[in-house]
């Protein structure tokens, strides 16, 4: 017998958290794919219809914080990455309960924000930035005008998704770097909303309140958590 034969065999599953995430993605994937596509496609027509047909918007005030944030058009890809980021909790939902919990949270947040957009229309100030054809922000500013500002749904969605993703990563025992990446992505999206001059501090704070509130409300009940722990306990 050689000394090497006494060494422990290499683990057959060195990264179980990745395998757990793959299993979550496979669960209900046709429903997730169709539901996420339909929800995203259905959101924009209503959002832009309200922006076009709501009353005269009230221009939100600039704060000292807004004046400190440098205009950074290079963060446009980060701003747009929300639509990828918000799909992650959908595809990582382990069952129908978790999937519907996230979907309903997004739906209620959207309903609240759209009601505010309609009854209390707001807009961001007219920033002196270059949005002429050929610039990176031309298409964004042409399609998504200054209205529908408060509360920022961009911020609400990213914060809510971050809270749910943090829970999902914790459940599969993901490493610290993966959990930190989740938070960093959400923070970057929130920051980008002001850096590309789509929002100001007032509507960012409104979006934060909405996202955190629904994130806390979506926590599973203690009884359900205890029952899941009992089922997972080996016999």
N, C-alpha and C positions, 0 to 999 in steps of 0.2 A: 504494500500500500504506500503510495507516494504522499508526501505532505499535502499536496494540493487536494487530495481526496477528502481531507478533513475540513476543507473550506465549505462555508455555507453555499448552497446552490443559489444562483441568481434568482431574484424574485420573478415569478411569472407575470405579475401585474404591478410593475414599478410605480405606476401613476394611476391609482384607482379612482382619483377624483375626475380625471379626464374620461375614463370609461363611464363613470356615473353621469357626466354631462352628455356624453354621446347617447346613453340610454334615455335621458330626458328628452333630447332632441328627436329621437325616434318615436317617442310616445305621441300619438295623436297627430303626427306630422301633416297628414292631408288637411285636417281641420285647422291646424295652426296656419298653414300656408294660405288656404283660401280665406280664413277669417282675417288674417293680418292684411292681406291684399285688399279685400273688400272694405275693411275699416279705414285704411289709409286713403284709398281712392274715394270713399264717400265723404271723408272729412273736408277735403279741399274745396269742392263746389260750395258747400254750406258756409265755410269760412270766408271765401271771397265774395259770396253773395251778400253776407252781412256787412263786410267791409264796404261794399259798393252802395248798399241801400240803407244803412243806418244813418241817423241824423248827423248834424254837424259835430265833428269830434272836438273834444276839449284837449288842447295841447298840454302835455304833461310838463312839469317844471324840471329844469336841470338843477342838479345839486353839485356841491363841491366834489363829491366822489365821481360824478360823471365827467367833470372837467379834468380829473386826474387820469382817467382811462384813455390811453393813446389809441388813436384810430389805427387799426391793424387789419387791413383787408386780406392779408395772407391767412387769417383764421377762418375765412369763408368755408373751406372744406370741413373744418371742425364744427362750424355752425350747422352745416348740412348733414353731418354725420349723425345727427339726432335720429334720423329716420332709419338708420341701421341699428343704432344703440337701443332704441325703444322696441325693436323686434326681438332682442335677445331674451328678455324675460318671457316673451311669448313662446319662443322655441325651447326654452329651458324649463318650461312648466312641466312638472312630473305627472300631473293628472288633470282631470276636468275641473276640479275644485280650484286648483291653483290658477289654471288658465282663465276661468271665468272671473275669479277674483281680480286679476290684473286687468282683464278686458272691461269689467264693470267700473273699476277705478278710473281707467282712462275715459270711459264714456261719461261718467258723472263729472269728472274734471272738465271735460270738453263742454258738457251742457252748462255748467256754471259759468265758464269763461265766455261762451257764446251769448248767454243771457246778459252778462255784463257788457259785452261788446255792443249788443243791440240797444239796451236801455241806457247805458252810460258810455257812449262811444268816446274813445280817447285816441290820441295820436302822439307820436314822438315829435320833438322839435325838428325843424328843417335844418339839418346839419350841412355845413359847407364842405361837402366831399365830392370827389370826382366820380360821377356815375355815367359818364359819357360812353357811347358805344365803343367796345373794345376793352373796357376796364372789367375787372373781375366782378364788380358789384352791379354792373349794368342790368343783367337779367334779373337778379334778385330784387333790385329796387323797382324794376319795371313791373314785375309780377306781384311782389309783396310790398305794397305801399306802406305808408307810415301809420295806417290805422290798426285797429284791433290790438292796441298796445298793452293795456292793463286788464287782467293780469297776463304775464307772458306765459303762453302755453308751451313755448319752447323750454322755458325753465321748469314749468310744472311737470312736463313729460319726462325731462331728464332726471329730475330729483326723484320722482316716483319710481322710475325705472331703476335708478341707483339703489333705492331702498329695497326693492324687491330682488334685484340681482344680488345684493349683499346677503340677503337671506338664503337665496339659492346656493350661492358659493359656500356659505357657511355650512349648509346642510350636507354638501358633498365633501366637506373638509378640504376645500381648495387652499393652496398655499397663500401666504401673506401677500406675495407680489401680485397674485391675481386679484385679490380683494382690493389692494391699493390701486391697481390699474382701473378697476371699476370706478372707484371714487375719483381718481384723477381725470378719467374721461368725462364724467358728469360735471366736474368743476370746470373743465376746459370748455364744455358746451355752454355752461352758464356764463362764463367770462366772455366767450365769443359773441354772445348776444349784444353786449355793450361795445365790444371792440370793433364789430362791423357796423355799428350804429343802427341796429334794429330795435334796441330797447334802451331804456334808461333805468336808473336805480329803483324808482318807484314801482315800475311794473315788474322788475326782477324780484323785488321783495314780495309783491303779490303772488308771483309764480312760485316762489319758495314756500310761502305759507300754504298754498294749495297743494303742492307736491308733497311736502312733509306731512300735512294733515291726512291726506289719503294714504300715504305710505304707512303711517302709524295705524290708521284704521284698517288696513289690509292685513295686519298681523294675525296669524292663526290663533284661534282661541286656545287657552291653556288646556282644556279638556281634550281637544283634538291633538295637540302636541303630545300629551301624556299617552293617549291611545296609540299614536304612531310609535312612540318609544317602546311601549309594551309589545307591539307587534314585531318590532325590529329586534327585540331581545331574543337571543338564541334559547332554544328549549333545553 
